[in-house]
Amino acid sequence: NWKHGQVRDYEVYLGDNNGDWGQPVQVGQLKLQEGLQTVTFAKPAAGRLLRFRVLSTHNGDADQAASGVDEMVTAVSAQAAPAKAFNALAPSEVEPIVLSEFHVLEQRAAEGLAEQQRYLSELRLPKGIAKNRPASSAEAMRMNRLRFHQGLGVGAQSRLDLQLQGPWNLFRADLGIDDSCRAYGGLQFQVWGDGRLLYDSGLVQAPAVVKPEIDVRGLTKLSLRTLGALGKETHKVCANWANAALLGLEGAQVEIHQGKKER
C-alpha cells in the first residue's frame, strides 16, 4: 500500500542484490486519487530488496516539458496542435515524486495448516547423487568428524533441479566436504531459484561446514549446484548437502524436475 502524489505507470522489482533486478514482478498503473492504493501481485514473489520505479505521472505538463516542440513540423499548419519532437537517445523524464506512505504487505498463509519438513533425501534421486552417504566409497556421511544421517552426497560438478508447489517457506542444509575426501580439495555451493542466484557459499574446504537458510516463498523452481572445485585432484572432491530440507505448510509438494535445465 502507498499514498502517492501523481504516480501513473509504475514497475515493481524484487531482488537479493542491489543492481541485479532482472524483470519486473509487477507492472501497472495507479489511479489519480488521494489516499492509499493497493497493488496485488499476480503471483507470490520474494526478495530481500524492493525497487519501485515510476515510469510516468498524471501531470501532463511534466511529459510535455520532457519533449521539445519541433518548429519545422509545427510551421506546416498553424491550426494543428504542436508536434512533439522525439529523441530516442534522451531518457524519459518525470517530475519529482514523493511517496508519503509506503507499506509492504506480506501474503499471509491460510490458517489451520500444519507445518511440515521434507528431507530431500526422501525423494527418488537421480543417478550420480547418493542418498544419506557421501559420493565417495565411504558408508557414512561425516564432516569435521561429525556424522550426518540425512543428506545428499554429490561430486565436484553436480546439479539437482526441484519443482516446488504450494506454501514452502525455507530451505536449509549443512554444507561441506566429506571427511573421506577432504585431502583432495574444496568447492563452492550454489542455490538458484526461478533463474536467480539465491546463495553462493564461496570456496568451502574441510573442516568448514556452512549452514544457509534461504527464503523460498513464491518460488516454483529450486536448483542445487556444486562447482569451482580446487585442490590436488579436483575430480575426487566430494561434497555433502547434509540435512537438506524444505520447510513449509501442509499441502506443499516437491519433486525432481526432469525437464530441460535452465539457468
Buried (B, 14 or more C-beta within 10 A) or exposed (E): EBBBBBBBBBBBBBBBEEEEBEEBBBEBEBEEEEEEEEBEEEEEBBBEEBBBEBEBBBBEEBBEEBBEEEEEEBEEEEEEEEBBBEEEEEEEEBBEBEEEEEEEEEEEBEEEBEEBEBBBBEBEBEEEBBBBBBBBEBEEBBBEEEEBEBBBBBBBBBBBBBBBEEBBBBBBBBBBBBBBBBEBBBBBBBBBBBEBBBBBBEBBBBEBBEEBEBBBBBBBBBBBBBEBBBBEEBEBBBBBBBBBBBBBBEEBEBEBBEEEEEE
